[in-house]
Amino acid sequence: MKNPKQLNPNWAQLRQKLGYGPESKKSRTETQETVLGKRKERSDYGEDSEGEINVLIPTSSDSSITDEIAMDCEMVGVSPLGNKSALGRVTLVNKWGNVIYDEHVRPVERVVDFRTQISGIRPRDLKKAKDFRVVQKEVAELLKGKILVGHALRNDLKALLLSHPKTEIRDTAEFQPFLKEGRSKALKNLAAEVLGVKIQNGEHCPVEDARAAMMLYIKKKREWERHVKDLVKMKLKQNKRKPKKHKKEGAQRLRIAAELSSKQQIL
């Protein structure tokens, strides 16, 4: 008598191809583990709740500090009216999109508005948060000598009270091919148009936003770096011309002074 659980070999092969067999299930699990890479186990690290493939999920488990680092910050409201922004959370990811730094921050001033609907920050998040000055120092160390990627980075750097060399900043809010009629596009729109991914649907996730900025940069890296090199060359040429101009002006002044002196002597 035939074993009722035993399938026709052709049917079993077809089921395996379609992804129903135990082997294919194992394969899918292994692939998922490989794709996810190495990252903290938190619910806000960019997984797609609908089960769709999320292009922002790292394809490498490499969590090292790379030459390019993307940063995104979330703000809370301080001052009596809560309309002054202060740093509430800062996240850094490497070029693979893996998190290398992610901390909530306790602002110097009292928080009046947590702006949870956008920031995703709640009072409990700041209870054991690091002091602002500690985070500021740690972030500054990580960014030293690195290419800094992000969207509207002037706001993040202002919140951190840090500066970064202009030649080492790659801001997706300022890169010409990402502008519309000379104006910046929102990161949410850029992610949808260029990467085909939805972000910022509700509370913002700084990990997701930093990954989106990094992916936008990687996508245009060759063109972007060429543009930066051209700008640097142009500035160097301009700087070389300036001393010549000063020399010419100096020589002209000396000539005029000499002429005036000789006229005075004649008089």
C-alpha contacts under 8 A as a table, 3 or more apart, distances in Angstrom:
res1	aa1	res2	aa2	distance
2	K	6	Q	7.69
3	N	6	Q	5.38
4	P	7	L	7.64
7	L	11	W	6.58
7	L	12	A	6.00
8	N	11	W	5.22
8	N	12	A	6.17
9	P	12	A	5.06
9	P	13	Q	6.16
10	N	13	Q	5.12
10	N	14	L	6.24
11	W	14	L	5.06
11	W	15	R	6.19
12	A	15	R	5.13
12	A	16	Q	6.24
12	A	21	G	7.69
13	Q	16	Q	5.13
13	Q	17	K	6.34
14	L	17	K	5.12
14	L	18	L	6.27
15	R	18	L	5.11
15	R	19	G	6.28
15	R	20	Y	5.25
15	R	21	G	5.96
16	Q	19	G	5.10
16	Q	20	Y	5.45
16	Q	21	G	4.58
16	Q	22	P	7.84
16	Q	23	E	7.33
16	Q	24	S	6.15
17	K	20	Y	7.59
17	K	24	S	7.77
19	G	24	S	5.29
19	G	25	K	6.77
20	Y	24	S	6.58
20	Y	25	K	6.92
21	G	24	S	5.35
21	G	25	K	6.31
22	P	25	K	5.02
22	P	26	K	6.25
23	E	26	K	5.09
23	E	27	S	6.17
24	S	27	S	4.83
24	S	28	R	6.10
25	K	28	R	5.14
25	K	29	T	6.30
26	K	29	T	5.13
26	K	30	E	6.24
27	S	30	E	5.14
27	S	31	T	6.12
28	R	31	T	5.08
28	R	32	Q	6.08
29	T	32	Q	5.11
29	T	33	E	6.24
30	E	33	E	5.15
30	E	34	T	6.24
31	T	34	T	5.07
31	T	35	V	6.10
32	Q	35	V	5.14
32	Q	36	L	6.09
33	E	36	L	5.37
33	E	37	G	6.66
34	T	37	G	5.63
34	T	59	T	7.05
34	T	60	S	7.22
34	T	61	S	7.43
35	V	57	I	7.06
35	V	58	P	6.15
35	V	59	T	4.52
35	V	60	S	6.52
35	V	61	S	7.91
36	L	39	R	7.75
36	L	57	I	6.03
36	L	58	P	5.70
36	L	59	T	6.39
36	L	60	S	7.45
36	L	61	S	7.36
37	G	58	P	5.90
37	G	59	T	6.24
37	G	60	S	5.17
37	G	61	S	3.73
37	G	62	D	7.29
37	G	98	N	7.53
38	K	60	S	7.65
38	K	61	S	4.51
38	K	62	D	6.90
38	K	63	S	6.68
38	K	98	N	6.88
39	R	61	S	7.77
39	R	63	S	7.76
39	R	98	N	6.15
39	R	99	V	6.26
40	K	45	Y	7.97
40	K	99	V	7.66
41	E	45	Y	7.93
42	R	45	Y	6.01
43	S	46	G	7.78
43	S	47	E	7.56
44	D	47	E	7.25
44	D	205	C	6.25
44	D	207	V	7.55
44	D	208	E	7.99
45	Y	205	C	7.31
45	Y	207	V	5.79
45	Y	208	E	6.35
46	G	54	N	7.68
46	G	56	L	6.88
46	G	57	I	6.48
46	G	205	C	7.58
46	G	207	V	6.98
46	G	208	E	5.23
47	E	54	N	6.79
47	E	57	I	7.02
48	D	51	G	5.50
48	D	52	E	5.94
48	D	53	I	7.06
48	D	54	N	5.99
49	S	52	E	7.62
54	N	57	I	5.79
54	N	197	V	7.12
55	V	58	P	7.84
55	V	195	L	7.75
55	V	197	V	7.06
56	L	97	G	7.43
56	L	197	V	7.92
56	L	208	E	6.99
56	L	211	R	6.07
56	L	212	A	6.48
56	L	215	M	7.59
57	I	97	G	7.24
58	P	61	S	7.27
58	P	96	W	5.81
58	P	97	G	5.31
58	P	98	N	6.28
59	T	96	W	7.06
60	S	96	W	6.27
60	S	98	N	7.98
61	S	98	N	7.31
62	D	96	W	7.05
62	D	98	N	7.08
63	S	94	N	7.00
63	S	96	W	7.80
63	S	98	N	5.49
63	S	99	V	6.82
63	S	100	I	6.40
64	S	94	N	7.13
64	S	100	I	7.27
65	I	69	I	7.65
65	I	94	N	6.03
65	I	100	I	6.87
65	I	142	L	7.97
66	T	69	I	6.57
66	T	94	N	5.63
66	T	95	K	6.31
66	T	146	K	7.93
67	D	95	K	7.82
67	D	145	G	7.93
67	D	146	K	5.18
67	D	147	I	6.09
68	E	94	N	6.33
68	E	95	K	5.67
68	E	146	K	5.77
68	E	147	I	4.61
68	E	148	L	6.12
68	E	149	V	6.99
69	I	92	L	6.47
69	I	93	V	5.77
69	I	94	N	4.83
69	I	95	K	6.15
69	I	143	L	7.36
69	I	146	K	6.74
69	I	147	I	6.17
69	I	148	L	5.28
69	I	149	V	5.91
69	I	214	M	7.68
70	A	92	L	5.58
70	A	93	V	5.32
70	A	94	N	6.42
70	A	95	K	7.40
70	A	148	L	5.81
70	A	149	V	4.30
70	A	150	G	5.41
70	A	210	A	5.35
70	A	211	R	7.06
70	A	213	A	6.78
70	A	214	M	5.65
71	M	90	V	7.26
71	M	91	T	5.68
71	M	92	L	4.59
71	M	93	V	6.66
71	M	148	L	7.17
71	M	149	V	6.31
71	M	150	G	5.45
71	M	210	A	5.38
72	D	90	V	6.02
72	D	91	T	5.47
72	D	92	L	6.74
72	D	150	G	6.43
72	D	151	H	7.57
72	D	153	L	7.99
72	D	156	D	6.95
72	D	206	P	5.27
72	D	207	V	7.25
72	D	209	D	6.47
72	D	210	A	5.20
73	C	87	L	7.00
73	C	88	G	7.42
73	C	89	R	5.57
73	C	90	V	4.43
73	C	91	T	6.29
73	C	156	D	5.84
73	C	206	P	6.16
74	E	87	L	6.36
74	E	88	G	5.59
74	E	89	R	5.13
74	E	90	V	6.54
74	E	119	S	5.33
74	E	206	P	6.79
75	M	85	S	5.81
75	M	86	A	5.38
75	M	87	L	4.76
75	M	88	G	4.90
75	M	89	R	6.88
75	M	114	F	7.91
75	M	115	R	7.62
75	M	119	S	6.33
76	V	85	S	5.69
76	V	86	A	5.39
76	V	87	L	6.31
76	V	88	G	5.52
76	V	111	V	6.75
76	V	112	V	7.93
76	V	113	D	6.01
76	V	114	F	4.83
76	V	115	R	5.78
76	V	119	S	7.24
76	V	121	I	7.82
77	G	82	G	4.32
77	G	83	N	5.59
77	G	84	K	5.41
77	G	85	S	4.88
77	G	86	A	6.13
77	G	111	V	5.86
77	G	112	V	5.67
77	G	113	D	4.57
77	G	114	F	6.08
77	G	115	R	6.91
78	V	81	L	7.26
78	V	82	G	4.44
78	V	83	N	6.46
78	V	84	K	5.20
78	V	85	S	6.13
78	V	86	A	6.44
78	V	109	E	6.28
78	V	110	R	5.99
78	V	111	V	4.77
78	V	112	V	5.19
78	V	113	D	6.64
79	S	82	G	5.02
79	S	83	N	6.66
79	S	84	K	5.85
79	S	109	E	7.32
79	S	110	R	7.36
79	S	111	V	7.63
79	S	112	V	6.94
80	P	83	N	7.96
80	P	112	V	7.06
81	L	84	K	7.78
81	L	112	V	7.25
82	G	85	S	7.64
82	G	111	V	7.38
82	G	112	V	5.10
82	G	113	D	5.42
85	S	159	A	7.46
86	A	107	P	6.37
86	A	159	A	5.90
87	L	90	V	7.46
87	L	105	V	6.44
87	L	106	R	7.86
87	L	107	P	6.38
87	L	132	F	7.83
87	L	159	A	5.48
87	L	160	L	6.82
88	G	104	H	5.66
88	G	105	V	4.81
88	G	106	R	6.62
88	G	107	P	6.85
88	G	121	I	7.31
88	G	126	L	7.84
89	R	102	D	7.37
89	R	103	E	5.64
89	R	104	H	4.14
89	R	105	V	5.35
89	R	121	I	7.95
90	V	101	Y	7.72
90	V	102	D	5.80
90	V	103	E	5.67
90	V	104	H	6.56
90	V	105	V	7.55
90	V	206	P	7.33
91	T	99	V	7.35
91	T	100	I	7.89
91	T	101	Y	5.53
91	T	102	D	4.31
91	T	103	E	6.62
91	T	206	P	6.06
91	T	207	V	6.14
91	T	210	A	7.35
92	L	99	V	5.98
92	L	100	I	5.73
92	L	101	Y	4.99
92	L	102	D	6.37
92	L	207	V	7.49
92	L	210	A	6.97
93	V	96	W	7.56
93	V	97	G	5.19
93	V	98	N	5.19
93	V	99	V	4.32
93	V	100	I	5.37
93	V	101	Y	6.93
93	V	207	V	7.29
93	V	210	A	6.56
93	V	211	R	6.83
94	N	97	G	5.25
94	N	98	N	5.58
94	N	99	V	6.56
94	N	100	I	6.56
95	K	98	N	7.51
95	K	214	M	6.49
97	G	210	A	7.77
97	G	211	R	5.20
97	G	214	M	7.18
99	V	102	D	6.96
99	V	207	V	7.29
103	E	129	A	7.26
103	E	130	K	7.23
103	E	135	V	7.62
104	H	125	D	6.70
104	H	126	L	6.31
104	H	129	A	5.20
104	H	130	K	6.56
105	V	126	L	6.50
105	V	129	A	5.15
105	V	130	K	5.16
105	V	131	D	5.99
105	V	132	F	5.65
105	V	135	V	7.05
106	R	126	L	5.80
106	R	127	K	7.92
106	R	129	A	5.46
106	R	130	K	5.80
106	R	131	D	5.06
106	R	132	F	5.68
107	P	110	R	6.93
107	P	111	V	7.28
107	P	131	D	6.92
107	P	132	F	5.59
108	V	131	D	7.79
108	V	132	F	6.64
111	V	114	F	6.73
114	F	119	S	7.39
114	F	121	I	6.07
114	F	122	R	6.27
114	F	123	P	7.17
115	R	118	I	5.83
115	R	119	S	5.62
115	R	120	G	7.29
115	R	121	I	7.04
116	T	119	S	4.94
116	T	120	G	4.41
116	T	121	I	5.04
116	T	122	R	6.13
116	T	203	E	7.06
117	Q	120	G	5.96
117	Q	202	G	6.70
117	Q	203	E	5.26
118	I	202	G	6.66
118	I	203	E	4.52
118	I	204	H	5.43
119	S	203	E	5.98
119	S	204	H	5.60
119	S	205	C	7.58
120	G	203	E	5.09
120	G	204	H	6.20
120	G	205	C	7.27
121	I	125	D	6.35
122	R	125	D	5.39
122	R	126	L	7.27
123	P	126	L	5.67
123	P	127	K	6.77
124	R	127	K	5.31
124	R	128	K	7.88
125	D	128	K	6.92
125	D	129	A	6.68
126	L	129	A	4.61
130	K	134	V	6.64
130	K	135	V	6.58
131	D	134	V	5.42
131	D	135	V	6.52
132	F	135	V	5.26
132	F	136	Q	6.02
133	R	136	Q	4.98
133	R	137	K	6.20
134	V	137	K	5.31
134	V	138	E	6.28
135	V	138	E	5.09
135	V	139	V	6.00
136	Q	139	V	5.34
136	Q	140	A	6.10
136	Q	160	L	5.93
136	Q	161	L	7.69
136	Q	162	L	7.72
137	K	140	A	5.16
137	K	141	E	6.32
138	E	141	E	5.25
138	E	142	L	6.42
139	V	142	L	5.12
139	V	143	L	6.17
140	A	143	L	5.25
140	A	144	K	6.15
140	A	162	L	7.32
141	E	144	K	5.40
142	L	146	K	7.91
143	L	146	K	5.30
143	L	147	I	7.72
143	L	148	L	7.04
145	G	168	E	7.96
146	K	168	E	6.81
147	I	168	E	4.73
147	I	169	I	5.93
147	I	170	R	7.06
148	L	168	E	6.10
148	L	169	I	4.91
148	L	170	R	5.97
149	V	153	L	7.90
149	V	169	I	6.20
149	V	170	R	4.77
149	V	171	D	5.84
149	V	172	T	7.63
149	V	213	A	6.60
149	V	214	M	6.19
149	V	217	Y	7.26
150	G	153	L	5.69
150	G	170	R	6.68
150	G	171	D	5.24
150	G	172	T	6.22
150	G	210	A	6.36
150	G	213	A	5.23
150	G	214	M	6.98
151	H	171	D	5.30
151	H	172	T	5.04
151	H	173	A	5.26
151	H	187	L	6.69
151	H	213	A	6.36
152	A	155	N	6.04
152	A	156	D	7.37
152	A	171	D	6.27
152	A	172	T	7.19
152	A	173	A	5.37
152	A	174	E	7.65
153	L	156	D	5.06
153	L	157	L	6.03
153	L	171	D	6.33
154	R	157	L	5.20
154	R	158	K	5.90
155	N	158	K	5.08
155	N	159	A	6.21
156	D	159	A	5.14
156	D	160	L	6.30
157	L	160	L	5.01
157	L	161	L	5.88
157	L	162	L	5.14
157	L	163	S	6.17
157	L	164	H	7.98
158	K	161	L	4.88
158	K	162	L	6.36
158	K	163	S	7.83
159	A	162	L	7.84
164	H	168	E	7.15
164	H	169	I	7.15
165	P	168	E	5.40
165	P	169	I	6.75
166	K	169	I	5.30
167	T	228	V	7.09
167	T	232	V	7.83
170	R	175	F	7.62
170	R	217	Y	7.37
171	D	174	E	5.47
171	D	175	F	6.34
172	T	175	F	5.38
172	T	178	F	6.76
172	T	187	L	7.84
172	T	213	A	6.60
172	T	216	L	7.33
172	T	217	Y	7.22
173	A	178	F	7.10
173	A	179	L	7.25
173	A	184	S	5.09
173	A	185	K	6.48
173	A	186	A	7.52
173	A	187	L	7.62
174	E	178	F	7.35
174	E	179	L	6.97
174	E	184	S	6.40
175	F	178	F	5.59
175	F	179	L	6.70
175	F	224	W	7.83
176	Q	179	L	5.30
176	Q	182	G	7.54
178	F	184	S	7.24
178	F	185	K	7.03
178	F	190	L	7.35
179	L	182	G	5.45
179	L	183	R	5.28
179	L	184	S	4.99
179	L	185	K	6.07
180	K	183	R	5.16
180	K	184	S	6.46
180	K	185	K	6.71
185	K	189	N	6.48
185	K	190	L	6.53
186	A	189	N	5.30
186	A	190	L	6.39
187	L	190	L	5.02
187	L	191	A	6.01
187	L	209	D	7.66
187	L	212	A	7.88
187	L	213	A	7.58
188	K	191	A	5.28
188	K	192	A	6.36
188	K	198	K	7.04
188	K	199	I	5.73
188	K	200	Q	6.31
189	N	192	A	5.13
189	N	193	E	6.06
190	L	193	E	5.14
190	L	194	V	5.63
190	L	195	L	7.35
191	A	194	V	5.56
191	A	195	L	5.00
191	A	196	G	6.20
191	A	197	V	5.63
191	A	198	K	6.69
191	A	199	I	7.12
191	A	212	A	6.31
191	A	216	L	7.66
192	A	195	L	5.71
192	A	196	G	4.43
192	A	197	V	4.85
192	A	198	K	5.63
192	A	199	I	7.78
193	E	196	G	5.64
193	E	197	V	7.94
194	V	216	L	7.41
195	L	215	M	7.89
195	L	216	L	7.36
198	K	201	N	7.23
199	I	204	H	7.78
199	I	208	E	7.24
199	I	209	D	7.36
200	Q	203	E	6.25
200	Q	204	H	4.88
200	Q	205	C	6.97
200	Q	209	D	7.90
201	N	204	H	7.26
204	H	209	D	7.65
205	C	208	E	5.32
205	C	209	D	6.20
206	P	209	D	4.92
206	P	210	A	5.89
207	V	210	A	5.24
207	V	211	R	6.17
208	E	211	R	5.10
208	E	212	A	6.16
209	D	212	A	5.05
209	D	213	A	6.28
210	A	213	A	5.18
210	A	214	M	6.19
211	R	214	M	5.05
211	R	215	M	6.07
212	A	215	M	5.14
212	A	216	L	6.18
213	A	216	L	5.13
213	A	217	Y	6.28
214	M	217	Y	5.08
214	M	218	I	6.14
215	M	218	I	5.02
215	M	219	K	6.04
216	L	219	K	5.16
216	L	220	K	6.53
217	Y	220	K	5.30
217	Y	221	K	5.44
217	Y	224	W	7.79
218	I	221	K	4.80
220	K	223	E	5.58
220	K	224	W	5.86
221	K	224	W	5.00
221	K	225	E	5.92
222	R	225	E	5.41
222	R	226	R	6.23
223	E	226	R	5.21
223	E	227	H	6.25
224	W	227	H	5.09
224	W	228	V	6.33
225	E	228	V	5.02
225	E	229	K	6.19
226	R	229	K	5.15
226	R	230	D	6.25
227	H	230	D	5.16
227	H	231	L	6.32
228	V	231	L	5.11
228	V	232	V	6.25
229	K	232	V	5.11
229	K	233	K	6.19
230	D	233	K	5.13
230	D	234	M	6.13
231	L	234	M	5.04
231	L	235	K	6.24
232	V	235	K	5.18
232	V	236	L	6.21
233	K	236	L	5.10
233	K	237	K	6.27
234	M	237	K	5.19
234	M	238	Q	6.28
235	K	238	Q	4.98
235	K	239	N	6.10
236	L	239	N	5.06
236	L	240	K	6.21
237	K	240	K	5.10
237	K	241	R	6.38
238	Q	241	R	5.19
238	Q	242	K	6.39
239	N	242	K	5.27
239	N	243	P	7.27
240	K	243	P	6.28
240	K	244	K	7.35
241	R	244	K	5.43
241	R	245	K	6.47
242	K	245	K	5.10
242	K	246	H	6.32
243	P	246	H	4.97
243	P	247	K	6.10
244	K	247	K	5.01
244	K	248	K	6.17
245	K	248	K	5.09
245	K	249	E	6.15
246	H	249	E	5.04
246	H	250	G	5.97
247	K	250	G	4.97
247	K	251	A	6.10
248	K	251	A	5.15
248	K	252	Q	6.14
249	E	252	Q	5.01
249	E	253	R	6.22
250	G	253	R	5.15
250	G	254	L	6.30
251	A	254	L	5.11
251	A	255	R	6.22
252	Q	255	R	5.11
252	Q	256	I	6.26
253	R	256	I	5.15
253	R	257	A	6.08
254	L	257	A	5.03
254	L	258	A	6.07
255	R	258	A	5.08
255	R	259	E	6.20
256	I	259	E	5.07
256	I	260	L	6.19
257	A	260	L	5.15
257	A	261	S	6.11
258	A	261	S	5.06
258	A	262	S	6.24
259	E	262	S	5.23
259	E	263	K	6.25
260	L	263	K	5.13
260	L	264	Q	6.21
261	S	264	Q	5.15
261	S	265	Q	6.30
262	S	265	Q	5.06
262	S	266	I	6.33
263	K	266	I	5.12
263	K	267	L	6.28
264	Q	267	L	5.08
